[in-house]
Amino acid sequence: MHSIFPLDELRGRLAELPEGELISTCQVGLRGYLAAGIVHQHGRSAKNPAGGYMTLAGRISGRRQRPPRKVNAC
């Protein structure tokens, strides 16, 4: 069963989460990490693949992601 919950709605929809272990993911990993933290705070188990689904897709296909470019900010 797949369920998609936007991060900003997750706290209000915890009762809708399916039973069992959860996997939280996003494109680069930050929102998935935050979602897993919210789930853990409420006594549930959640895994978050490091680097998000873009990194995971690269691992599966055998392609490596390019490292992010450094940006200098003022």
N, CA, C and O atoms as a DFTB+ gen file, in Angstrom:
296 C
 N C O
     1  1       0.842      -1.179       0.000
     2  2       0.000       0.000       0.000
     3  2       0.888       1.243       0.000
     4  3       1.835       1.325       0.783
     5  1       0.599       2.188      -0.849
     6  2       1.362       3.425      -0.936
     7  2       0.487       4.571      -0.470
     8  3      -0.684       4.662      -0.839
     9  1       1.049       5.427       0.325
    10  2       0.366       6.636       0.766
    11  2       1.334       7.789       0.617
    12  3       2.517       7.657       0.928
    13  1       0.846       8.905       0.150
    14  2       1.678      10.088       0.000
    15  2       1.094      11.182       0.875
    16  3      -0.079      11.536       0.760
    17  1       1.940      11.709       1.753
    18  2       1.530      12.767       2.658
    19  2       2.524      13.915       2.534
    20  3       3.712      13.717       2.791
    21  1       2.078      15.106       2.150
    22  2       2.991      16.250       2.151
    23  2       3.489      16.507       3.573
    24  3       2.736      16.334       4.531
    25  1       4.734      16.914       3.716
    26  2       5.328      17.121       5.029
    27  2       4.511      18.080       5.882
    28  3       4.324      17.838       7.075
    29  1       4.022      19.160       5.294
    30  2       3.280      20.139       6.091
    31  2       1.920      19.622       6.564
    32  3       1.291      20.266       7.404
    33  1       1.449      18.492       6.058
    34  2       0.191      17.890       6.505
    35  2       0.403      16.671       7.397
    36  3      -0.557      16.153       7.966
    37  1       1.638      16.207       7.527
    38  2       1.907      14.931       8.183
    39  2       1.422      14.881       9.624
    40  3       0.753      13.921      10.006
    41  1       1.741      15.888      10.438
    42  2       1.337      15.862      11.854
    43  2      -0.173      15.707      12.011
    44  3      -0.632      15.005      12.913
    45  1      -0.932      16.341      11.164
    46  2      -2.387      16.271      11.250
    47  2      -2.988      15.001      10.673
    48  3      -4.182      14.751      10.837
    49  1      -2.177      14.197      10.000
    50  2      -2.705      12.998       9.344
    51  2      -2.048      11.706       9.828
    52  3      -2.153      10.675       9.163
    53  1      -1.370      11.750      10.977
    54  2      -0.666      10.572      11.484
    55  2      -1.584       9.366      11.644
    56  3      -1.151       8.231      11.443
    57  1      -2.838       9.594      12.002
    58  2      -3.779       8.482      12.187
    59  2      -4.067       7.762      10.870
    60  3      -4.518       6.616      10.882
    61  1      -3.816       8.413       9.741
    62  2      -4.070       7.810       8.433
    63  2      -2.918       6.947       7.927
    64  3      -3.065       6.255       6.920
    65  1      -1.779       6.977       8.608
    66  2      -0.627       6.200       8.145
    67  2      -0.927       4.712       8.217
    68  3      -1.582       4.257       9.156
    69  1      -0.458       3.947       7.237
    70  2      -0.693       2.501       7.263
    71  2       0.092       1.838       8.397
    72  3       1.069       2.395       8.897
    73  1      -0.341       0.660       8.790
    74  2       0.335      -0.107       9.840
    75  2       1.706      -0.558       9.359
    76  3       1.977      -0.576       8.158
    77  1       2.567      -0.922      10.298
    78  2       3.883      -1.456       9.964
    79  2       4.919      -0.365       9.797
    80  3       4.660       0.813      10.046
    81  1       6.097      -0.786       9.370
    82  2       7.191       0.157       9.193
    83  2       6.937       1.044       7.985
    84  3       6.373       0.612       6.980
    85  1       7.360       2.277       8.108
    86  2       7.138       3.262       7.056
    87  2       8.458       3.647       6.401
    88  3       9.523       3.529       7.007
    89  1       8.375       4.104       5.173
    90  2       9.526       4.655       4.471
    91  2       9.157       6.080       4.093
    92  3       8.165       6.318       3.405
    93  1       9.964       7.016       4.550
    94  2       9.727       8.414       4.191
    95  2      10.827       8.833       3.234
    96  3      12.006       8.584       3.484
    97  1      10.445       9.463       2.150
    98  2      11.447       9.866       1.166
    99  2      11.014      11.151       0.475
   100  3       9.845      11.535       0.497
   101  1      11.979      11.788      -0.125
   102  2      11.741      12.979      -0.929
   103  2      12.848      13.015      -1.981
   104  3      13.596      12.048      -2.120
   105  1      12.958      14.089      -2.701
   106  2      13.924      14.131      -3.798
   107  2      15.372      14.057      -3.313
   108  3      16.156      13.277      -3.853
   109  1      15.742      14.849      -2.313
   110  2      17.145      14.879      -1.888
   111  2      17.387      14.418      -0.457
   112  3      18.540      14.322      -0.037
   113  1      16.340      14.133       0.301
   114  2      16.516      13.544       1.623
   115  2      16.132      14.390       2.815
   116  3      15.854      13.830       3.876
   117  1      16.100      15.704       2.703
   118  2      15.824      16.542       3.866
   119  2      14.389      16.388       4.363
   120  3      14.170      16.142       5.549
   121  1      13.417      16.529       3.475
   122  2      12.019      16.404       3.915
   123  2      11.709      14.991       4.376
   124  3      10.926      14.806       5.307
   125  1      12.308      13.993       3.745
   126  2      12.139      12.614       4.198
   127  2      12.693      12.415       5.591
   128  3      12.090      11.723       6.411
   129  1      13.845      13.022       5.864
   130  2      14.466      12.962       7.190
   131  2      13.558      13.617       8.232
   132  3      13.349      13.065       9.312
   133  1      13.022      14.786       7.908
   134  2      12.124      15.477       8.833
   135  2      10.852      14.669       9.071
   136  3      10.371      14.593      10.202
   137  1      10.306      14.069       8.024
   138  2       9.101      13.246       8.161
   139  2       9.370      12.033       9.041
   140  3       8.543      11.688       9.885
   141  1      10.509      11.385       8.858
   142  2      10.860      10.232       9.695
   143  2      10.961      10.658      11.150
   144  3      10.543       9.919      12.041
   145  1      11.508      11.836      11.402
   146  2      11.599      12.351      12.770
   147  2      10.233      12.562      13.393
   148  3      10.025      12.223      14.558
   149  1       9.302      13.114      12.636
   150  2       7.936      13.315      13.139
   151  2       7.303      11.976      13.475
   152  3       6.684      11.824      14.528
   153  1       7.455      11.014      12.593
   154  2       6.886       9.678      12.805
   155  2       7.496       9.038      14.054
   156  3       6.775       8.455      14.864
   157  1       8.814       9.144      14.213
   158  2       9.490       8.585      15.390
   159  2       8.994       9.251      16.670
   160  3       8.817       8.576      17.684
   161  1       8.767      10.565      16.638
   162  2       8.269      11.290      17.808
   163  2       6.922      10.757      18.268
   164  3       6.563      10.886      19.438
   165  1       6.188      10.165      17.360
   166  2       4.862       9.640      17.684
   167  2       4.867       8.121      17.835
   168  3       3.827       7.472      17.713
   169  1       6.046       7.561      18.101
   170  2       6.147       6.150      18.454
   171  2       6.101       5.157      17.315
   172  3       5.914       3.963      17.546
   173  1       6.266       5.618      16.103
   174  2       6.263       4.719      14.948
   175  2       7.667       4.592      14.391
   176  3       8.543       5.399      14.700
   177  1       7.877       3.578      13.571
   178  2       9.168       3.342      12.946
   179  2       9.111       3.796      11.494
   180  3       8.155       3.503      10.776
   181  1      10.141       4.511      11.073
   182  2      10.213       4.963       9.678
   183  2      11.665       4.960       9.227
   184  3      12.560       5.347       9.979
   185  1      11.890       4.529       8.013
   186  2      13.220       4.582       7.408
   187  2      13.231       5.691       6.370
   188  3      12.220       5.983       5.731
   189  1      14.399       6.300       6.219
   190  2      14.574       7.361       5.241
   191  2      15.844       7.071       4.453
   192  3      16.937       7.203       5.003
   193  1      15.742       6.680       3.181
   194  2      16.948       6.410       2.392
   195  2      17.832       7.659       2.305
   196  3      17.361       8.724       1.905
   197  1      19.093       7.534       2.671
   198  2      20.020       8.673       2.646
   199  2      20.125       9.240       1.237
   200  3      20.320       8.500       0.273
   201  1      19.995      10.546       1.127
   202  2      20.136      11.195      -0.173
   203  2      18.859      11.280      -0.982
   204  3      18.878      11.816      -2.090
   205  1      17.749      10.771      -0.469
   206  2      16.480      10.851      -1.173
   207  2      16.383       9.923      -2.371
   208  3      17.273       9.113      -2.629
   209  1      15.285      10.060      -3.091
   210  2      15.057       9.115      -4.184
   211  2      15.952       9.370      -5.391
   212  3      16.139       8.470      -6.210
   213  1      16.508      10.567      -5.522
   214  2      17.433      10.801      -6.636
   215  2      18.707       9.974      -6.456
   216  3      19.201       9.379      -7.414
   217  1      19.236       9.934      -5.241
   218  2      20.429       9.135      -4.968
   219  2      20.110       7.659      -5.081
   220  3      20.890       6.893      -5.646
   221  1      18.967       7.256      -4.547
   222  2      18.561       5.855      -4.613
   223  2      18.403       5.408      -6.068
   224  3      18.836       4.314      -6.432
   225  1      17.791       6.243      -6.891
   226  2      17.628       5.901      -8.313
   227  2      18.987       5.762      -8.991
   228  3      19.168       4.888      -9.838
   229  1      19.934       6.608      -8.628
   230  2      21.277       6.514      -9.193
   231  2      21.978       5.233      -8.786
   232  3      22.689       4.629      -9.589
   233  1      21.782       4.813      -7.541
   234  2      22.381       3.559      -7.078
   235  2      21.790       2.371      -7.825
   236  3      22.509       1.452      -8.219
   237  1      20.492       2.396      -8.014
   238  2      19.819       1.283      -8.685
   239  2      20.267       1.197     -10.142
   240  3      20.511       0.105     -10.655
   241  1      20.376       2.343     -10.806
   242  2      20.752       2.347     -12.223
   243  2      22.260       2.229     -12.429
   244  3      22.718       2.028     -13.554
   245  1      23.027       2.352     -11.357
   246  2      24.473       2.266     -11.467
   247  2      25.145       3.577     -11.815
   248  3      26.365       3.627     -11.977
   249  1      24.366       4.637     -11.931
   250  2      24.936       5.953     -12.222
   251  2      25.216       6.683     -10.921
   252  3      24.477       6.549      -9.946
   253  1      26.261       7.432     -10.920
   254  2      26.602       8.227      -9.744
   255  2      26.058       9.629      -9.929
   256  3      26.066      10.178     -11.031
   257  1      25.590      10.189      -8.848
   258  2      25.142      11.572      -8.865
   259  2      26.366      12.482      -8.874
   260  3      27.374      12.176      -8.236
   261  1      26.284      13.570      -9.577
   262  2      27.345      14.564      -9.504
   263  2      27.268      15.252      -8.154
   264  3      26.170      15.505      -7.657
   265  1      28.413      15.564      -7.544
   266  2      28.358      16.282      -6.270
   267  2      27.768      17.665      -6.485
   268  3      27.947      18.251      -7.554
   269  1      27.068      18.200      -5.491
   270  2      26.486      19.530      -5.651
   271  2      27.582      20.579      -5.832
   272  3      28.664      20.474      -5.254
   273  1      27.284      21.574      -6.632
   274  2      28.243      22.658      -6.830
   275  2      28.254      23.545      -5.599
   276  3      27.219      23.763      -4.969
   277  1      29.422      24.051      -5.261
   278  2      29.524      24.979      -4.140
   279  2      29.078      26.350      -4.613
   280  3      29.448      26.804      -5.696
   281  1      28.282      26.996      -3.785
   282  2      27.791      28.331      -4.101
   283  2      28.245      29.258      -2.992
   284  3      28.029      28.978      -1.813
   285  1      28.861      30.341      -3.358
   286  2      29.276      31.336      -2.371
   287  2      28.152      32.334      -2.191
   288  3      27.667      32.923      -3.157
   289  1      27.740      32.520      -0.943
   290  2      26.682      33.477      -0.645
   291  2      27.266      34.646       0.138
   292  3      28.232      34.489       0.884
   293  1      26.672      35.808      -0.041
   294  2      27.151      36.997       0.683
   295  2      26.639      37.000       2.094
   296  3      26.936      37.919       2.856
